[in-house]
Amino acid sequence: MENENQTQLTVEDLKAEIPEQDYETLTLGEDTVAVRCLLKAKIAVGGMVRSTGHVYDEANEVCREATLKFALYELFAFVGQEIRAREKREDCELLIETAFGQILKKTDAEGTGPAVGAMHTRRENPLERRRC
């Protein structure tokens, strides 16, 4: 259990990624903003890594770096710095795809899946009730 806590990413890890002044600006001086961004990053990166067929593990250096990049993406997006945010997200995705392979998205689904409905021929008068 002790070793697991050492591998978990924290706000302190995020603070180490950028200058203190930038951190204060991006979080508006509230560590709760950083906590939320880091939690979102863990969920998002976890999903991206799992979509490649690999396991998300914060002890893995690629997962750690990708999670920190995504957390920075969330912070920059939070304060409306869209260009810098997009750069961080692209860095995150590049890290994952370079190490683990293509990130699958909903639109990448193969096949069409099972039928969910059926077509019925139209009656001459749509208001006419069908009599059995």
Secondary structure, 3 states (H helix, E strand, C coil): CHHHHHHCCCHHHHHCCCCHHHHHHHHCCCHHHHHHHHHHHHHHHHHHHHHCCCCCCCCCHHHHHHHHHHHHHHHHHHCCCHHHHHHHHHHHHHHHHHHHCCCCCHHHCCCCCCCCCCCCCCCCCCCCCCCC
